[in-house]
Amino acid sequence: MARIGGELEQLVTLRGVFDRESGSVEELTRTIRGQLAGTSWEGPAADRFRQMWDAEFEPNLSKLRTALQDAALEVSRRREALQAAGS
């Protein structure tokens, strides 16, 4: 038989970690995007890097941010369900 349960306050903390780190990923993306835009760098390697940033790196960071936000919501839902079950 599966065991169900959890420490509600720890789940609140876990959700906060996911929320905070989602914001960190957003800030990281913004910082790199700004630095890349403000950096004088020309040539084929620069063009390739910028293409990779646009096509792969930034979209992957966006997916990570979304996944962290989704995880925060899921932890919150699970906490609420556990709290309701215990009431």
C-alpha positions as CSV (number, residue, x, y, z in Angstrom):
1,M,0.0,0.0,0.0
2,A,1.3,3.4,-0.9
3,R,2.0,5.9,1.8
4,I,0.7,9.4,1.4
5,G,1.7,12.4,3.5
6,G,4.1,15.3,3.9
7,E,5.2,18.1,6.2
8,L,3.1,21.0,5.2
9,E,5.6,23.7,6.2
10,Q,8.4,21.9,4.3
11,L,6.1,22.0,1.2
12,V,5.7,25.7,1.6
13,T,9.4,26.0,1.7
14,L,9.8,23.8,-1.3
15,R,7.4,25.9,-3.3
16,G,9.3,29.0,-2.3
17,V,12.5,27.5,-3.6
18,F,10.9,26.7,-6.9
19,D,9.5,30.3,-7.1
20,R,12.8,31.9,-6.1
21,E,14.9,29.9,-8.6
22,S,12.4,30.6,-11.4
23,G,13.0,34.3,-10.8
24,S,16.8,33.6,-10.7
25,V,16.6,31.9,-14.1
26,E,14.6,34.9,-15.4
27,E,17.2,37.4,-14.1
28,L,20.0,35.3,-15.5
29,T,18.4,35.3,-18.9
30,R,17.8,39.1,-18.8
31,T,21.4,39.7,-17.7
32,I,22.9,37.5,-20.4
33,R,20.6,38.9,-23.1
34,G,21.6,42.5,-22.1
35,Q,25.3,41.7,-21.9
36,L,25.2,39.9,-25.3
37,A,23.4,42.9,-26.9
38,G,25.9,45.3,-25.4
39,T,29.0,43.4,-26.4
40,S,31.0,44.3,-29.4
41,W,31.7,41.0,-31.1
42,E,31.7,40.4,-34.8
43,G,32.5,37.5,-37.1
44,P,31.2,34.1,-37.9
45,A,31.7,32.8,-34.4
46,A,29.8,35.7,-32.9
47,D,27.0,35.1,-35.5
48,R,26.8,31.4,-34.7
49,F,26.7,32.1,-30.9
50,R,24.0,34.6,-31.3
51,Q,22.0,32.2,-33.5
52,M,22.4,29.5,-30.8
53,W,21.4,31.9,-28.1
54,D,18.2,32.8,-30.0
55,A,17.4,29.3,-31.2
56,E,18.5,27.1,-28.2
57,F,19.9,28.8,-25.1
58,E,17.3,31.4,-24.4
59,P,14.4,29.1,-25.2
60,N,15.8,26.4,-23.0
61,L,16.2,28.9,-20.1
62,S,12.6,29.9,-20.7
63,K,11.5,26.2,-20.6
64,L,13.4,25.8,-17.3
65,R,11.8,28.9,-15.8
66,T,8.3,27.6,-16.8
67,A,9.1,24.1,-15.4
68,L,10.1,25.6,-12.1
69,Q,6.9,27.7,-12.0
70,D,4.9,24.6,-12.8
71,A,6.6,22.7,-10.1
72,A,5.8,25.4,-7.6
73,L,2.2,25.2,-8.5
74,E,2.1,21.5,-8.3
75,V,3.7,21.5,-4.8
76,S,1.2,24.0,-3.7
77,R,-1.7,21.9,-5.0
78,R,-0.3,18.8,-3.3
79,R,0.1,20.7,0.0
80,E,-3.5,22.0,-0.2
81,A,-4.7,18.4,-0.9
82,L,-2.8,17.1,2.0
83,Q,-4.1,19.8,4.3
84,A,-7.7,19.2,3.2
85,A,-7.2,15.4,3.8
86,G,-6.0,16.1,7.3
87,S,-8.8,18.4,8.2
